[in-house]
Every structure is written in C-alpha cells, then in structure tokens.
Amino acid sequence: MKDKVIVVTGGASGIGAAICEKFGREGSRVAVLDFDPKALARQEKRLRSMGVDVLGVKCDVTSGKQCVSAMMAVIKRFGGIDILVNNAGITQRSTFRNTSMDVYRRVMEVNFFGALNCTKPAIESLVERKGVIIVTTSLAGFAPLYGRTGYSASKHALHGFFHSLRSEMAHLGVHVMMLCPGFTATNLQSRALDGSGKLNKGDRSTVGKEATPESVADEVYRGVLKRKRELVLTPVGKFMHHFVLRFMPAWYERQMTKKIKPEFDRNEDGK
C-alpha cells in the first residue's frame, strides 16, 4: 500500500479514522473527507504528526457537487485515486410505526446515495489505476435488525448496488469489497436519529461484544491485500452469516428480537 492514494469518507472519526491511520502507517497517501470541520482538522493534525501525507476535505456526501469537488481536489493533489472507502454513514433507532418518512429519506441520502455521489466522480481514476472500492455496510446489510428498518434498508441497498457494480468493473480491473462489521465502539450510535429525526438519547442494545475501530481497520487492510469480496467481521457476525441465516433464520429473528425489543419498549412505549 506504499504511496497508494486512499480516500475515506467519514474519515475523521470511528472506523473511518482508524482506516486512515492504518493505511497511513503503511505508507499510503490519505485523503480524509468529513462534514465536521473541527473533527477533520484534528484528524489532519494527527495524521501529519504520524508523518502521513494527508489532505483533508470538508464534504457532505449528500451533496453531489461537494463530492465532485472533493474528488477533483484529491486527484489534483495526489494524481489519482487507488482506494475509495465509502464509509460515511448515519443510523436510526426507532420502530416503523414511530418513524417519519423524512427520517428514511435522510438515512438513504447519507448511506446509499452518499456512496454513489462519491463513487461516480472517482470511478474513472479508479479504472485508470485498477483500484479498489470499499463499502462499509453492516451485518444489517444481510440480516434483519429490530428497530433499524431504515438503516437496514440502506445497507441492503448498498449490497445490491455494489455487488452489481463489481460485475461491471471486474473486466476493467476495479475490485469491490463489502465491509460488514458488527457492533463497533464508535460515535455512530450517539448520532442515531429517533423517529422524528432528533438525536436518539435512549438506551441501546447490542448483540455480541463490540469491536474496536482499530481491529476493524486491521481487517480491512488485510482484506484489501487479499482482494476479498466480502469481509464479515466478529465471531457472532461470521456465525450468523455462514450458518444461522442459512439454516435457522426464524430462530435468529426470535433471538435477536428478544435481545433488542426491550430497548424500544422502554424508549418508545414509555414516552
């Protein structure tokens, strides 16, 4: 990965920040895209202190114009793009009956269309350099998740789009890797929307032990080297993906609901 140019959306915190730091330590040149200017400045400073050749670009992935401008700035600075990590994301925690349609549109704009907005202006450079597109999805991209219908739908959409894009790009030398982490200790959940579009400050349930962003970044790095098609992380995620959902889907739904439903009984029904 030495001297490869990696672009990471949502790169100023959480999994995105850890990916920037991992690839930077391995000698990659790093472009950090994020909508939070303060977090972006801190991440730029941190990467520079590590000796990384870094460019920070403020970018809201829901704006097609900003995404085009950001990719042009990266190409102008570094000469091209070798790896694009579509990592920026948002979530919601609310049942369908208590969620406005505006929340669903917002989640899709960030998670799904945000990835397309960034991929479109980068694709020709990725073709030229036979690069890699990494898409941060979730176990919710292939499994049901109680109280996250919008989030799960956006991740399913990413799987459908980028698996299909892989088939279009394979003969051109561009690879697509789907990253499916489980519950990870990031600030994503602290920014989760409730059914009205406000920050959800209620309790949160998890399934299995939370991973660290650094452990996810290490797996991503190894996955790129091996050109993995799909990177399913955590023991729970692997067991669920490879066995439970194939042979015991109804059992999984019952157990997942039993674990997570009480969160919404407290946070929604208790209002």
WOWOSUL-V972420 format. One record per backbone hydrogen bond with DSSP energy under -0.5 kcal/mol. NH is the residue of the N-H (numbers start at 0). CO is the residue of the C=O. E is the energy in kcal/mol with one decimal. If there is no record, write none. Layout:
# WOWOSUL-V972420
nh = (NH & NH)
co = (CO & CO)
e = (E & E)
This chain:
# WOWOSUL-V972420
nh = (2 & 3 & 5 & 5 & 6 & 7 & 8 & 9 & 10 & 10 & 12 & 15 & 16 & 17 & 18 & 19 & 20 & 21 & 22 & 23 & 24 & 25 & 26 & 27 & 28 & 29 & 30 & 31 & 31 & 32 & 32 & 33 & 36 & 39 & 40 & 41 & 42 & 43 & 44 & 45 & 46 & 47 & 48 & 49 & 49 & 50 & 51 & 53 & 54 & 56 & 58 & 60 & 62 & 63 & 66 & 67 & 68 & 69 & 70 & 71 & 72 & 73 & 74 & 75 & 76 & 77 & 78 & 81 & 82 & 83 & 84 & 84 & 85 & 85 & 86 & 92 & 93 & 97 & 98 & 99 & 102 & 103 & 104 & 105 & 106 & 107 & 108 & 109 & 110 & 111 & 112 & 113 & 115 & 116 & 117 & 118 & 119 & 120 & 121 & 121 & 122 & 122 & 125 & 126 & 127 & 128 & 129 & 130 & 131 & 132 & 133 & 133 & 134 & 135 & 135 & 136 & 136 & 138 & 140 & 141 & 142 & 147 & 151 & 152 & 153 & 154 & 155 & 156 & 157 & 158 & 159 & 160 & 161 & 162 & 163 & 164 & 165 & 166 & 167 & 168 & 169 & 171 & 172 & 173 & 174 & 176 & 177 & 178 & 178 & 179 & 179 & 180 & 184 & 185 & 190 & 190 & 191 & 192 & 193 & 196 & 199 & 200 & 207 & 210 & 215 & 216 & 217 & 218 & 219 & 220 & 221 & 222 & 223 & 224 & 225 & 226 & 227 & 230 & 231 & 232 & 232 & 237 & 238 & 239 & 240 & 241 & 242 & 243 & 244 & 246 & 247 & 251 & 252 & 253 & 254 & 255 & 256 & 257 & 258 & 259 & 260 & 262 & 263 & 263 & 264 & 265 & 266 & 267 & 268 & 270)
co = (26 & 0 & 3 & 28 & 82 & 30 & 84 & 32 & 7 & 32 & 9 & 12 & 12 & 13 & 14 & 15 & 16 & 17 & 18 & 19 & 20 & 21 & 23 & 22 & 3 & 52 & 5 & 29 & 54 & 7 & 30 & 56 & 34 & 35 & 36 & 37 & 38 & 39 & 40 & 41 & 42 & 43 & 44 & 45 & 46 & 47 & 46 & 51 & 29 & 31 & 33 & 58 & 59 & 61 & 62 & 63 & 64 & 65 & 66 & 67 & 68 & 69 & 70 & 71 & 72 & 73 & 74 & 4 & 4 & 131 & 6 & 82 & 83 & 133 & 84 & 192 & 146 & 94 & 95 & 194 & 99 & 99 & 100 & 101 & 102 & 103 & 104 & 105 & 106 & 107 & 107 & 108 & 111 & 112 & 113 & 114 & 115 & 116 & 117 & 118 & 118 & 119 & 121 & 122 & 123 & 124 & 126 & 125 & 81 & 174 & 83 & 131 & 176 & 85 & 133 & 134 & 178 & 180 & 137 & 138 & 138 & 144 & 147 & 148 & 149 & 150 & 151 & 152 & 153 & 154 & 155 & 156 & 157 & 158 & 159 & 160 & 161 & 162 & 163 & 164 & 165 & 168 & 169 & 168 & 130 & 132 & 228 & 134 & 176 & 177 & 230 & 178 & 210 & 183 & 186 & 187 & 188 & 90 & 197 & 193 & 191 & 198 & 205 & 182 & 211 & 212 & 213 & 214 & 215 & 216 & 217 & 218 & 219 & 220 & 221 & 223 & 222 & 177 & 229 & 179 & 230 & 233 & 234 & 235 & 236 & 237 & 238 & 238 & 239 & 242 & 243 & 247 & 248 & 249 & 250 & 251 & 252 & 253 & 254 & 255 & 256 & 259 & 259 & 260 & 260 & 261 & 262 & 263 & 263 & 267)
e = (-2.8 & -1.9 & -0.6 & -2.7 & -2.9 & -2.5 & -2.4 & -1.2 & -0.8 & -2.2 & -0.8 & -0.7 & -1.4 & -2.0 & -2.3 & -2.2 & -2.2 & -2.4 & -2.5 & -2.2 & -2.3 & -1.1 & -1.6 & -2.5 & -2.9 & -2.3 & -2.9 & -0.6 & -2.8 & -2.6 & -0.6 & -1.6 & -0.8 & -2.4 & -2.2 & -2.1 & -2.3 & -2.5 & -2.3 & -2.3 & -2.6 & -2.4 & -2.0 & -0.8 & -0.7 & -1.8 & -2.4 & -0.9 & -2.3 & -2.9 & -1.9 & -0.7 & -2.3 & -0.7 & -2.0 & -2.2 & -2.4 & -2.5 & -2.4 & -2.2 & -2.1 & -2.1 & -2.4 & -2.4 & -2.1 & -3.1 & -2.0 & -2.0 & -2.3 & -2.5 & -3.4 & -0.5 & -0.7 & -3.1 & -1.5 & -2.8 & -2.3 & -1.4 & -1.6 & -3.0 & -0.7 & -1.1 & -2.2 & -2.2 & -2.5 & -2.2 & -2.3 & -2.1 & -2.6 & -1.4 & -2.4 & -0.6 & -1.7 & -2.9 & -1.4 & -2.2 & -2.4 & -0.7 & -0.7 & -0.6 & -1.5 & -0.6 & -2.2 & -2.4 & -2.4 & -2.0 & -0.9 & -2.8 & -2.6 & -2.9 & -3.4 & -0.5 & -2.3 & -2.3 & -0.5 & -0.9 & -3.3 & -1.2 & -2.0 & -1.6 & -1.1 & -1.8 & -3.2 & -2.2 & -2.1 & -1.9 & -2.5 & -2.2 & -1.6 & -1.9 & -2.3 & -2.6 & -2.7 & -2.1 & -1.3 & -2.5 & -2.1 & -1.2 & -1.3 & -2.1 & -1.8 & -1.6 & -1.7 & -1.7 & -2.4 & -2.9 & -2.4 & -3.1 & -0.6 & -0.6 & -3.2 & -0.5 & -2.8 & -1.9 & -0.9 & -0.9 & -1.3 & -2.5 & -3.2 & -1.5 & -3.2 & -0.8 & -0.5 & -2.3 & -1.8 & -2.5 & -2.1 & -1.7 & -2.4 & -2.3 & -2.0 & -2.5 & -2.3 & -1.9 & -1.8 & -1.0 & -2.5 & -3.5 & -0.7 & -2.1 & -0.6 & -2.5 & -2.4 & -2.5 & -2.8 & -2.7 & -1.6 & -2.0 & -2.7 & -2.4 & -3.3 & -2.3 & -2.3 & -2.1 & -2.5 & -3.1 & -2.4 & -2.3 & -1.7 & -2.3 & -2.7 & -1.5 & -0.7 & -1.0 & -1.9 & -2.1 & -2.4 & -2.3 & -1.5 & -1.6)
